[in-house]
Each structure stands twice: as C-alpha cells, then as structure tokens.
C-alpha cells in the first residue's frame, strides 16, 4: 500500500533563510508522481511543485525546489528565502501510476512558522 | 477562469441526519476527487470520479457515497451522520485524473459540524 510520511509536525525558520521540509514515501510502483501543497489558515490547498518518478532532474518552481532522492524514497521540499507569507501547513502527496493512478494520498503535514 | 466551487461552505447537522455536498470542477476538467480533512490532519481520500465513473475509493464506510453528473459536477452524500464526520470536506478537480502531472486543484471546502 502506498504511504506518505512527514516526520516534522512543526518547523520554525527565520525570515529570508532557507528551510527543508521532509517527506518519505513508500510504493512498489515504478511509476508515480510526488506533489507538495500549501494550506494557509484560510484552508484552501495550493499546489506548489510536482516531481515525476522518471524525471532526471529535481523540480523547481520559483523559490520552491524538490530534493528528490529516489533510492531513499524521499522528496523533501526546500523553500529558499522564506517569507512571512510562507507560514502555513505543507503537505506532501503521492499518486501511483497504473491501476492505482486515480488516487492521490497525502501525508500528515508540517506546520511551518516563519519568524520576522 | 472560475476555479473549483463547493457548496455549502459551512453547515451544521445533528447525529443521524444526512448531508449532500456539491462540487463544480474547473471547466474542462473531467475528474473530481473528494477528501475529508479532520482538524490538524492531512486530507484523507474518499472518492475519485472520472467520466462519471467511480475510479477510486478510500477506506470509508458505505454511509459515504458520491456521483458525478454529465457536466462533471459531483455530489458527496453522507448518511447517518456521526460526530466523527465533523471535518472539512475538500473537492478537487483535475484534467483526467491519472496521467502525468495531474495536479489537483482544490475548492475552498465545505466545513461540516455534526452535533
């Protein structure tokens, strides 16, 4: 069964510094996609970044990058130059390919606090 | 471009009642997924529909049901409500639900309180 683990319930970072949010996953499917979403206090889920299992390079989207280590089954999110508006819950998610491709599962999340 | 819309935004029910939540996907999206998010936890997958057929089901009791209409909108029904059903119910749409970087676009959610 597919599984997502986020071991950091909460993280603090100083404004303008970089922070890494950890995510490990478990799947036996060679084809899968990994996602990160942000959920501010308003509640709406916002897509940040995507990494496919066959992608050779780590995904980047502006200040967000995904540190993809396939052998370790980890997909950590790196936020550079943190801003106060980055304070939110962050969720790692995975969708398997093949017959399981219609289900995206989420981790428990990490709450990020950005300090001024 | 209108995003994913959900209704109602908030509702209060009592134990044993039934509730229907509605979702309209982004225009052109054919897949709708439903998630339950209990306070302080990650979203839990309930259902996914694509082209009006159920394509995925999470570990939820039969009290939970859903359907997708020809215009790709969707309804989630929960019967015989329990206190533990109190949660934010999120609807997400995606172009086809399974290929490549099929990013889920979420609505603002329906917050259900069961008393």
Interface residues (C-beta under 8 A of the other chain):
Chain A: X4 X6 X33 X35 X37 X42 X43 X44 X45 X46 X47 X50 X52 X91 X95 X97 X100 X101 X102 X103 X104 X105 X106 X107 X108 X109
Chain B: X31 X33 X35 X41 X42 X43 X44 X45 X48 X50 X55 X56 X58 X88 X90 X92 X97 X98 X99 X100 X101 X102 X103 X104 X105 X106 X107 X108 X109 X111
